[in-house]
Amino acid sequence: MRIALFADIHANLEALETVLADAKEQNCSDYVCLGDVVGYNANPAECLEKIREIGCPVVKGNHDEDCGGNHSLEAMNPVAAEALRWTRDQLTEEQRDWLRKLRMVRQVEDFTIVHSSLDQPQVWNYVTNKFDAMSSFSYQFTKICFHGHTHVPRVFSKDDKVVELPAEEIEFDEKLKYFINVGSVGQPRNGDWRACYAIYDVPANTLTYRRLEYDIETAQKKVRDAGLPEMLATRLAEGR
Ligand code: ZN
């Protein structure tokens, strides 16, 4: 079994299609989505329908919650709020209901999935260092937990202490636990603009990151044509 794990699609259809085609080529048999299907880019309905079509396990991201709900977006960063308001208008009530009903945490096979972190997943903590990872590990009862949210690929392992490992190929050590950010499909923020996802090869006991060039010009043009904030188009090329 080879499982494609992807997060933070953020309505970037060009990036999502590239990732799905690659996963197929890489002989992935299963798919898992770690949240934030929508928000920021110009194809929320198309991305949502693609994920539903696959029928894979999905957990809720903060943008999924904000686009599914009707609560005020006043307190939010104005660029994100503008994109969220636009996204709400693009989705049907039924699609928004699907977003609302997504679960926060799920177990899939022998691993756990969550969008942000396992300690208080509903407050959307950003895990950027080993201390944040430690808090999540205290609620992790499976060997591996996959997540997203920061849009930065990161790997933490734990035995008696927590260590950050390079986000490259991993061969899982039976004695350790892992908390792994698979990076972002549709809006990477690690300085590398390419669409990122990861493949968990269960029998081989390995994880591989995949980074793929995609048709960024089309994705950017759609953001501009939709009248979304210009910054959302430029940041795609910067990977920030
Ligand atoms: Zn996100």
Boltz pocket constraint, residues with backbone or C-beta under 6 A from the ligand:
constraints:
  - pocket:
      binder: B
      contacts: [[A, 8], [A, 10], [A, 35], [A, 36], [A, 61], [A, 63], [A, 149], [A, 150], [A, 151]]
      max_distance: 6.0
